Amino acid sequence: MNYKVSFQEMGRLGMEKLSKQLPTTLEEKRKQFQWLKKRSSAKSKKRRP
């Protein structure tokens, strides 16, 4: 990672990456959220003795 990049340059690069992403629907995001929520809770339960 290049740490000598200015905040403006990081913002511009971030916007470029976002513009290249495919559009998603709210339903797809909800499914992704549920999957992540399920995975994170299962992971934390495994860590506890």
Z-matrix of the N, CA and C atoms (Angstrom, degrees):
N
C 1 1.453
C 2 1.527 1 108.73
N 3 1.288 2 115.55 1 138.64
C 4 1.455 3 121.19 2 -179.54
C 5 1.535 4 108.97 3 -89.51
N 6 1.336 5 117.06 4 110.07
C 7 1.455 6 121.37 5 -177.13
C 8 1.522 7 112.69 6 -85.92
N 9 1.316 8 118.42 7 -4.02
C 10 1.457 9 121.53 8 -178.89
C 11 1.524 10 112.00 9 -97.01
N 12 1.315 11 116.92 10 23.28
C 13 1.456 12 122.05 11 179.31
C 14 1.526 13 108.28 12 -92.64
N 15 1.318 14 117.30 13 135.64
C 16 1.456 15 120.82 14 -179.86
C 17 1.529 16 110.21 15 -73.34
N 18 1.333 17 115.67 16 164.50
C 19 1.457 18 120.24 17 179.51
C 20 1.526 19 110.82 18 -62.90
N 21 1.324 20 117.15 19 -37.21
C 22 1.473 21 120.16 20 178.58
C 23 1.527 22 109.96 21 -63.28
N 24 1.323 23 116.32 22 -42.21
C 25 1.466 24 120.49 23 -179.50
C 26 1.532 25 110.17 24 -66.36
N 27 1.337 26 117.45 25 -41.23
C 28 1.468 27 119.99 26 177.18
C 29 1.520 28 110.68 27 -62.39
N 30 1.324 29 116.74 28 -40.11
C 31 1.455 30 120.76 29 178.16
C 32 1.516 31 111.86 30 -63.56
N 33 1.327 32 115.65 31 -43.00
C 34 1.470 33 120.02 32 179.27
C 35 1.519 34 110.97 33 -63.91
N 36 1.342 35 116.69 34 -43.90
C 37 1.462 36 120.06 35 179.47
C 38 1.528 37 111.25 36 -64.44
N 39 1.334 38 116.29 37 -38.76
C 40 1.461 39 120.19 38 177.37
C 41 1.518 40 112.14 39 -63.12
N 42 1.321 41 116.24 40 -42.47
C 43 1.466 42 120.37 41 178.61
C 44 1.527 43 111.26 42 -64.86
N 45 1.327 44 117.24 43 -37.04
C 46 1.461 45 120.23 44 177.31
C 47 1.522 46 110.78 45 -63.61
N 48 1.335 47 116.78 46 -43.41
C 49 1.465 48 120.31 47 178.75
C 50 1.523 49 110.97 48 -63.02
N 51 1.331 50 116.63 49 -42.13
C 52 1.463 51 120.15 50 179.52
C 53 1.522 52 111.42 51 -64.32
N 54 1.319 53 117.09 52 -37.35
C 55 1.466 54 119.82 53 -178.33
C 56 1.530 55 111.70 54 -68.93
N 57 1.342 56 117.18 55 -23.13
C 58 1.460 57 120.48 56 -179.75
C 59 1.527 58 112.85 57 -85.99
N 60 1.332 59 117.46 58 -13.11
C 61 1.457 60 120.41 59 -179.83
C 62 1.523 61 110.30 60 -72.11
N 63 1.315 62 115.03 61 148.67
C 64 1.453 63 120.03 62 176.46
C 65 1.525 64 109.77 63 -74.51
N 66 1.325 65 117.80 64 145.28
C 67 1.462 66 119.52 65 177.93
C 68 1.533 67 110.58 66 -67.48
N 69 1.316 68 115.73 67 144.48
C 70 1.460 69 120.71 68 179.54
C 71 1.516 70 109.45 69 -123.97
N 72 1.330 71 115.04 70 158.95
C 73 1.456 72 120.04 71 178.83
C 74 1.521 73 109.78 72 -94.88
N 75 1.309 74 115.23 73 164.51
C 76 1.456 75 120.96 74 177.98
C 77 1.526 76 110.36 75 -62.75
N 78 1.320 77 116.83 76 -37.04
C 79 1.469 78 121.04 77 179.59
C 80 1.526 79 111.10 78 -63.85
N 81 1.328 80 117.52 79 -40.51
C 82 1.469 81 120.56 80 177.54
C 83 1.522 82 110.70 81 -63.50
N 84 1.338 83 117.15 82 -40.74
C 85 1.455 84 121.24 83 179.02
C 86 1.529 85 110.91 84 -66.03
N 87 1.328 86 117.02 85 -37.51
C 88 1.469 87 119.80 86 177.86
C 89 1.525 88 111.05 87 -64.50
N 90 1.326 89 116.46 88 -41.73
C 91 1.464 90 120.27 89 177.92
C 92 1.518 91 110.39 90 -62.86
N 93 1.333 92 116.86 91 -42.29
C 94 1.458 93 121.70 92 178.92
C 95 1.533 94 110.15 93 -63.36
N 96 1.329 95 117.37 94 -42.36
C 97 1.454 96 121.40 95 179.42
C 98 1.525 97 110.81 96 -62.86
N 99 1.334 98 116.73 97 -44.45
C 100 1.465 99 120.23 98 179.61
C 101 1.524 100 110.69 99 -62.78
N 102 1.331 101 116.75 100 -40.82
C 103 1.463 102 120.66 101 179.31
C 104 1.525 103 110.25 102 -63.62
N 105 1.351 104 116.65 103 -45.63
C 106 1.462 105 120.38 104 179.52
C 107 1.526 106 111.51 105 -64.59
N 108 1.321 107 116.95 106 -39.83
C 109 1.458 108 121.29 107 179.39
C 110 1.526 109 110.47 108 -63.48
N 111 1.322 110 115.77 109 -42.34
C 112 1.465 111 120.56 110 179.34
C 113 1.527 112 110.54 111 -65.14
N 114 1.324 113 116.73 112 -44.72
C 115 1.466 114 120.99 113 -179.02
C 116 1.526 115 111.75 114 -65.76
N 117 1.327 116 118.02 115 -41.42
C 118 1.460 117 120.29 116 -177.26
C 119 1.525 118 111.14 117 -69.89
N 120 1.326 119 117.52 118 -37.55
C 121 1.468 120 119.25 119 179.75
C 122 1.521 121 110.48 120 -70.89
N 123 1.317 122 117.92 121 -36.04
C 124 1.457 123 120.92 122 178.26
C 125 1.524 124 110.25 123 -67.36
N 126 1.313 125 117.20 124 -36.70
C 127 1.455 126 121.89 125 -179.63
C 128 1.526 127 110.74 126 -68.28
N 129 1.333 128 117.18 127 -43.23
C 130 1.456 129 119.62 128 -178.26
C 131 1.521 130 111.54 129 -69.04
N 132 1.327 131 117.64 130 -31.76
C 133 1.464 132 120.77 131 178.35
C 134 1.535 133 110.83 132 -67.36
N 135 1.318 134 116.76 133 -33.52
C 136 1.456 135 120.47 134 -179.85
C 137 1.518 136 111.55 135 -69.26
N 138 1.329 137 118.53 136 -31.74
C 139 1.452 138 121.92 137 -177.01
C 140 1.518 139 112.63 138 -71.80
N 141 1.313 140 116.51 139 -31.88
C 142 1.467 141 119.52 140 -176.94
C 143 1.521 142 110.79 141 -74.68
N 144 1.334 143 117.12 142 136.84
C 145 1.476 144 119.53 143 179.56
C 146 1.513 145 112.58 144 -74.71
